[in-house]
Amino acid sequence: MDNSSFSGQILPAPVQGYRLIHGYVSGTICFVGIILNILNGFVWSRKNMRTSTNVLLTVLAFTDAMSLFLYLVYVTYFFTATGPSELLYHSKAWMYIVVICFHEFIAFHTVSNWLTISLAIFRYLKVCHPNVAKRYCNLARAKLTIGIVFVVTTLATVPFYLYYDVYDSSEDNSNLTGYWIRKTQFAKTHVDYQVTLLWLYGVIFKVVPSTAMIVLSALLIRKLRHAMKRKDHLKASPSKHHANITTGYGRTSIMLVVIVLIYILMELPVGIMAFLSGIEGGESHFFYFLLYSYVGDIIDMTVLLNATLNFFVYFCISKQYRAVLKALIRNKFSKIYEISVSHGEHTGSHENTDNMELSTSAAENTHRKLRIWNSIKQSFRK
């Protein structure tokens, strides 16, 4: 039922402006980002690529994909199928789904943030303190780090579930039907709880990670500059193998620095806003601001882009990533084609009993396709 037909009491504002298309724009980004992160996970999880860094990158792809999926569910219902307004009818079940998806979106995105920090720390140790890295930056430590990040983030996000409540809209306005979202009674009566959430969200989830990444990125960039100078000296050296190792090592570090810088640009402004809201004190509407405003939608877009852009960073900077991705795609298409060819041969053998001319034609067609496919494979190898 559309509540906009009622009259009498003052009704909430209808959905208008950018919010009318936000569902389509963000939904498209989510869909593309999920596919790209699935590709990231496939590439980094190959057996011949199982290093501590790549294990972290694999889990990062998973958490980014989950963030995008949860937001896709949220935005598909709340913006595309219906709209973020009390004027539109919303069922109780869907309002709970919206709240859960919103909270879990924040949770998985926070896991991604701390995994990115873990990557930066691992990379810093490998580049700046290689002897320490040999002891601590291994597969076992990477898995332990992932476990700790998941557990701590889960515990840290539990308090957020006490903030929102689903209620019958008619409690506030008898002209309205359906259900809507508001602050819980606990949140309303405990202002300190609201301030704590702002500090937790702004400082622990945003400002501290961003500050840590700025420091680690600066250290890595300084180390890379020294490595570039050393590489110039090695060009005159007969040891070309050592020069190649330095180049590959530098590319991986540059790739991670770019990922970190994208994170800082996307996340730090939100953290500063929440931090300032916490300093101001008093009853806060920051999370309502995130959920129900144009600026909140734009902030969400930056988070979605942050979760999507990693694919392009990997593809542009990492030779290893490009090589493995091309091999995966080539092998996949090769298997599909071989299945279709074998099916064609099988069909041709049945047709042979009925019509010899059709069988001969099918065989010639199959051999012609095989010759084309072999030439395509040769061009890929080149």
C-alpha positions as CSV (number, residue, x, y, z in Angstrom):
1,M,0.0,0.0,0.0
2,D,1.2,3.5,-0.8
3,N,0.8,5.8,2.2
4,S,1.0,9.0,0.1
5,S,-2.7,8.9,-0.5
6,F,-3.6,9.7,3.1
7,S,-4.3,13.1,4.3
8,G,-4.7,14.9,7.7
9,Q,-1.5,14.6,9.7
10,I,1.8,15.8,8.4
11,L,3.5,13.0,6.4
12,P,7.2,12.3,5.8
13,A,8.8,13.7,2.7
14,P,8.7,11.4,-0.4
15,V,11.7,10.0,-2.2
16,Q,13.2,12.5,-4.6
17,G,16.3,13.7,-6.3
18,Y,19.4,11.5,-6.6
19,R,17.8,8.9,-4.2
20,L,15.5,7.9,-7.1
21,I,18.4,6.5,-9.1
22,H,20.8,5.6,-6.2
23,G,19.5,2.0,-6.2
24,Y,20.3,1.5,-9.9
25,V,23.8,3.2,-9.7
26,S,25.0,1.5,-6.6
27,G,23.3,-1.8,-7.5
28,T,25.3,-1.9,-10.8
29,I,28.6,-1.1,-8.9
30,C,27.8,-3.9,-6.5
31,F,27.0,-6.5,-9.2
32,V,30.2,-5.6,-11.1
33,G,32.3,-5.6,-7.9
34,I,31.0,-9.0,-6.8
35,I,32.1,-10.5,-10.1
36,L,35.5,-8.8,-10.0
37,N,36.1,-9.9,-6.4
38,I,35.2,-13.5,-7.3
39,L,37.9,-13.3,-10.0
40,N,40.3,-11.9,-7.5
41,G,39.6,-14.8,-5.1
42,F,40.1,-17.4,-7.9
43,V,43.4,-15.9,-9.0
44,W,45.0,-15.4,-5.5
45,S,43.9,-18.8,-4.3
46,R,45.8,-20.8,-6.9
47,K,48.0,-23.5,-5.4
48,N,51.1,-22.1,-7.0
49,M,50.4,-18.6,-5.5
50,R,49.8,-19.6,-1.8
51,T,51.9,-17.1,0.1
52,S,51.0,-15.2,3.2
53,T,50.3,-12.0,1.2
54,N,48.1,-13.9,-1.3
55,V,46.1,-15.6,1.4
56,L,45.3,-12.2,2.9
57,L,44.4,-11.0,-0.6
58,T,42.1,-14.0,-1.1
59,V,40.2,-13.4,2.1
60,L,40.1,-9.6,1.3
61,A,38.4,-10.5,-2.0
62,F,35.8,-12.6,0.0
63,T,35.0,-9.9,2.5
64,D,34.7,-7.2,-0.2
65,A,32.4,-9.5,-2.2
66,M,30.3,-10.1,1.0
67,S,30.1,-6.3,1.7
68,L,28.9,-5.7,-1.9
69,F,26.4,-8.6,-1.7
70,L,24.9,-7.3,1.5
71,Y,24.6,-3.8,0.2
72,L,23.1,-5.2,-3.0
73,V,20.3,-6.9,-1.0
74,Y,19.8,-3.7,1.0
75,V,19.7,-1.3,-1.9
76,T,17.7,-3.6,-4.2
77,Y,14.8,-3.6,-1.7
78,F,15.2,-0.3,0.0
79,F,15.8,1.8,-3.2
80,T,14.9,-0.2,-6.3
81,A,11.9,-2.3,-5.3
82,T,10.4,0.3,-2.9
83,G,12.0,3.4,-1.6
84,P,13.6,4.9,1.6
85,S,10.4,6.6,2.8
86,E,7.7,6.0,5.4
87,L,5.2,6.9,2.7
88,L,5.8,3.5,1.1
89,Y,4.6,0.3,2.7
90,H,7.3,-1.9,4.2
91,S,6.8,-5.2,5.8
92,K,8.3,-6.0,9.2
93,A,10.4,-8.8,7.8
94,W,12.0,-6.6,5.1
95,M,12.7,-3.9,7.6
96,Y,14.7,-6.4,9.7
97,I,16.5,-7.5,6.6
98,V,17.4,-3.9,5.9
99,V,18.8,-3.4,9.4
100,I,20.7,-6.7,9.4
101,C,22.2,-6.0,5.9
102,F,23.2,-2.5,6.9
103,H,25.0,-3.8,10.1
104,E,26.7,-6.7,8.4
105,F,27.7,-4.4,5.5
106,I,29.6,-2.3,8.1
107,A,31.0,-5.4,9.8
108,F,32.4,-7.0,6.6
109,H,33.7,-3.7,5.4
110,T,35.5,-3.3,8.7
111,V,37.1,-6.7,8.3
112,S,38.3,-5.6,4.9
113,N,39.8,-2.5,6.4
114,W,41.8,-4.4,9.0
115,L,42.9,-7.0,6.5
116,T,44.2,-4.2,4.4
117,I,46.2,-3.0,7.4
118,S,47.5,-6.5,7.9
119,L,48.6,-6.6,4.3
120,A,50.4,-3.3,4.8
121,I,52.1,-4.6,8.0
122,F,53.2,-7.9,6.3
123,R,54.5,-6.0,3.3
124,Y,56.4,-3.5,5.5
125,L,58.1,-6.3,7.4
126,K,59.0,-8.1,4.2
127,V,60.5,-5.0,2.6
128,C,62.0,-3.3,5.6
129,H,62.8,-6.2,8.0
130,P,63.2,-9.3,5.9
131,N,64.7,-11.3,8.7
132,V,61.8,-10.7,11.0
133,A,59.4,-11.4,8.1
134,K,60.9,-14.9,7.6
135,R,59.8,-15.8,11.1
136,Y,56.5,-14.1,11.3
137,C,55.1,-13.5,7.8
138,N,54.2,-17.1,6.9
139,L,51.0,-18.9,6.0
140,A,50.3,-19.9,9.6
141,R,50.6,-16.3,10.9
142,A,48.5,-15.0,8.0
143,K,45.7,-17.5,8.9
144,L,46.0,-16.5,12.6
145,T,45.8,-12.8,11.6
146,I,42.6,-13.5,9.6
147,G,41.0,-15.3,12.5
148,I,41.9,-12.6,15.0
149,V,40.5,-9.9,12.7
150,F,37.2,-11.7,12.2
151,V,36.7,-12.4,16.0
152,V,37.7,-8.9,17.1
153,T,35.6,-7.2,14.4
154,T,32.5,-9.4,15.3
155,L,32.8,-8.4,19.0
156,A,33.3,-4.7,18.1
157,T,30.2,-4.6,15.9
158,V,27.8,-6.2,18.4
159,P,27.0,-2.9,20.2
160,F,25.7,-1.5,16.9
161,Y,22.7,-3.9,16.9
162,L,21.3,-2.1,19.9
163,Y,20.9,1.1,17.9
164,Y,18.1,0.4,15.5
165,D,14.5,-0.8,16.1
166,V,11.7,-1.8,13.7
167,Y,8.3,-0.4,14.7
168,D,4.8,0.0,13.4
169,S,4.6,3.4,11.5
170,S,1.1,4.0,12.8
171,E,2.5,4.5,16.3
172,D,3.8,7.9,15.1
173,N,1.2,8.7,12.5
174,S,-2.2,7.1,12.2
175,N,-2.3,7.8,8.5
176,L,0.7,5.5,7.9
177,T,0.7,1.7,7.5
178,G,3.6,-0.8,7.5
179,Y,6.8,-0.7,9.4
180,W,9.8,1.7,9.7
181,I,13.1,2.0,11.5
182,R,14.0,4.3,14.5
183,K,16.4,4.4,17.4
184,T,15.8,1.9,20.1
185,Q,14.5,3.0,23.5
186,F,17.9,2.0,24.9
187,A,19.7,4.3,22.5
188,K,17.4,7.2,23.2
189,T,17.8,7.0,27.0
190,H,21.6,6.3,26.9
191,V,23.3,9.2,25.2
192,D,26.7,7.9,26.3
193,Y,26.0,4.8,24.3
194,Q,25.5,6.9,21.2
195,V,28.7,8.8,21.8
196,T,30.6,5.5,22.4
197,L,29.3,4.2,19.0
198,L,30.5,7.3,17.3
199,W,34.0,7.0,18.8
200,L,34.1,3.3,18.1
201,Y,33.0,3.8,14.4
202,G,35.0,7.0,13.8
203,V,38.2,6.3,15.7
204,I,38.6,2.5,15.8
205,F,37.0,1.7,12.5
206,K,38.2,4.6,10.4
207,V,40.7,7.1,11.9
208,V,43.1,4.6,13.5
209,P,43.3,2.3,10.4
210,S,43.8,5.3,8.2
211,T,46.5,6.8,10.4
212,A,48.3,3.4,10.6
213,M,48.1,3.0,6.8
214,I,49.5,6.5,6.2
215,V,52.5,5.7,8.4
216,L,53.1,2.3,6.8
217,S,52.6,3.7,3.3
218,A,55.2,6.4,4.0
219,L,57.7,3.9,5.3
220,L,57.1,1.6,2.2
221,I,57.4,4.5,-0.2
222,R,60.7,5.6,1.4
223,K,62.0,2.0,1.2
224,L,60.9,1.8,-2.5
225,R,62.8,5.0,-3.3
226,H,65.9,3.4,-1.8
227,A,65.2,0.2,-3.8
228,M,64.9,2.2,-7.0
229,K,68.3,3.8,-6.4
230,R,69.8,0.4,-5.7
231,K,68.2,-0.9,-8.9
232,D,69.9,1.8,-10.9
233,H,73.3,0.6,-9.5
234,L,72.4,-3.0,-10.3
235,K,71.7,-2.3,-13.9
236,A,75.5,-2.1,-14.4
237,S,75.9,-5.3,-12.5
238,P,76.1,-8.7,-14.3
239,S,73.6,-10.2,-11.9
240,K,70.4,-9.7,-13.9
241,H,68.6,-12.3,-11.8
242,H,68.9,-10.1,-8.7
243,A,67.7,-7.1,-10.6
244,N,64.5,-9.0,-11.7
245,I,63.8,-10.0,-8.1
246,T,64.0,-6.4,-7.0
247,T,61.6,-5.3,-9.8
248,G,59.0,-7.9,-8.9
249,Y,59.3,-7.1,-5.2
250,G,58.8,-3.4,-5.9
251,R,55.7,-4.0,-8.1
252,T,54.0,-5.9,-5.3
253,S,54.8,-3.2,-2.8
254,I,53.6,-0.5,-5.2
255,M,50.4,-2.4,-5.7
256,L,49.7,-2.6,-2.0
257,V,50.6,1.1,-1.5
258,V,48.0,2.0,-4.2
259,I,45.4,-0.1,-2.5
260,V,46.2,1.6,0.9
261,L,46.0,5.1,-0.6
262,I,42.6,4.4,-2.2
263,Y,41.4,3.2,1.2
264,I,42.7,6.3,2.9
265,L,41.0,8.6,0.4
266,M,37.7,6.7,0.7
267,E,37.6,6.1,4.4
268,L,39.3,9.0,6.3
269,P,36.6,11.7,5.6
270,V,33.9,9.4,7.1
271,G,36.0,8.7,10.1
272,I,36.7,12.4,10.7
273,M,32.9,13.2,10.5
274,A,32.1,10.5,13.0
275,F,35.0,11.6,15.2
276,L,33.8,15.2,15.3
277,S,30.3,14.0,16.1
278,G,31.6,12.1,19.0
279,I,33.6,15.1,20.3
280,E,30.4,17.3,20.1
281,G,28.6,14.9,22.4
282,G,24.9,14.8,23.1
283,E,22.3,12.9,21.3
284,S,23.7,11.9,17.9
285,H,21.9,11.4,14.6
286,F,25.0,10.4,12.7
287,F,23.8,6.8,11.8
288,Y,20.4,8.2,10.7
289,F,22.5,10.6,8.6
290,L,24.3,7.6,7.1
291,L,21.1,5.7,6.4
292,Y,18.7,8.5,5.3
293,S,20.6,11.3,3.6
294,Y,22.0,12.1,0.2
295,V,25.5,12.5,1.8
296,G,25.1,9.1,3.4
297,D,24.4,7.6,-0.1
298,I,27.5,9.2,-1.5
299,I,29.6,7.9,1.5
300,D,28.2,4.4,0.7
301,M,29.3,4.8,-2.9
302,T,32.9,5.5,-1.8
303,V,32.8,2.3,0.2
304,L,31.4,0.3,-2.8
305,L,34.1,1.8,-5.1
306,N,36.8,1.0,-2.5
307,A,35.6,-2.7,-2.5
308,T,35.5,-2.8,-6.4
309,L,38.7,-1.0,-7.5
310,N,41.2,-3.6,-6.2
311,F,40.7,-5.6,-9.4
312,F,42.0,-2.8,-11.6
313,V,44.9,-2.2,-9.3
314,Y,45.9,-5.8,-9.4
315,F,45.5,-6.0,-13.2
316,C,47.4,-2.8,-14.0
317,I,50.3,-3.4,-11.6
318,S,50.8,-7.1,-11.1
319,K,52.3,-9.1,-14.0
320,Q,51.7,-12.3,-12.0
321,Y,48.0,-11.5,-11.5
322,R,47.5,-10.8,-15.3
323,A,49.3,-14.0,-16.3
324,V,47.3,-16.2,-13.9
325,L,44.0,-14.5,-14.9
326,K,44.7,-15.0,-18.6
327,A,45.6,-18.6,-18.0
328,L,42.4,-19.3,-16.0
329,I,40.2,-17.7,-18.7
330,R,42.1,-19.5,-21.5
331,N,41.8,-22.9,-19.8
332,K,38.1,-22.3,-19.0
333,F,37.3,-21.5,-22.6
334,S,39.4,-24.4,-23.8
335,K,37.5,-26.9,-21.7
336,I,34.1,-25.5,-22.8
337,Y,35.2,-25.7,-26.4
338,E,36.6,-29.3,-26.1
339,I,33.3,-30.4,-24.5
340,S,31.4,-28.8,-27.4
341,V,33.7,-30.5,-30.0
342,S,33.4,-33.9,-28.4
343,H,29.6,-33.5,-28.4
344,G,29.7,-32.6,-32.0
345,E,31.7,-35.7,-32.8
346,H,29.3,-37.8,-30.9
347,T,26.3,-36.3,-32.7
348,G,28.1,-36.8,-36.0
349,S,28.6,-40.6,-35.3
350,H,24.9,-41.0,-34.8
351,E,24.0,-39.2,-38.0
352,N,26.4,-41.5,-39.8
353,T,23.9,-44.3,-39.7
354,D,21.3,-42.2,-41.4
355,N,23.2,-40.0,-43.8
356,M,26.9,-40.4,-44.7
357,E,27.1,-36.9,-46.4
358,L,26.0,-35.2,-43.2
359,S,28.5,-37.1,-41.1
360,T,31.4,-36.2,-43.5
361,S,30.3,-32.5,-43.4
362,A,30.2,-32.6,-39.5
363,A,33.7,-34.1,-39.4
364,E,35.1,-31.5,-41.7
365,N,33.4,-28.7,-39.7
366,T,34.9,-30.2,-36.5
367,H,38.4,-30.3,-37.9
368,R,38.1,-26.8,-39.2
369,K,37.1,-25.6,-35.8
370,L,40.0,-27.4,-34.2
371,R,42.4,-25.8,-36.6
372,I,40.9,-22.3,-35.7
373,W,41.1,-23.1,-32.0
374,N,44.8,-24.3,-32.3
375,S,45.7,-21.0,-34.0
376,I,44.0,-19.0,-31.3
377,K,45.9,-20.9,-28.6
378,Q,49.1,-20.3,-30.5
379,S,48.4,-16.6,-30.6
380,F,47.8,-16.6,-26.8
381,R,51.2,-18.3,-26.2
382,K,52.9,-15.7,-28.3
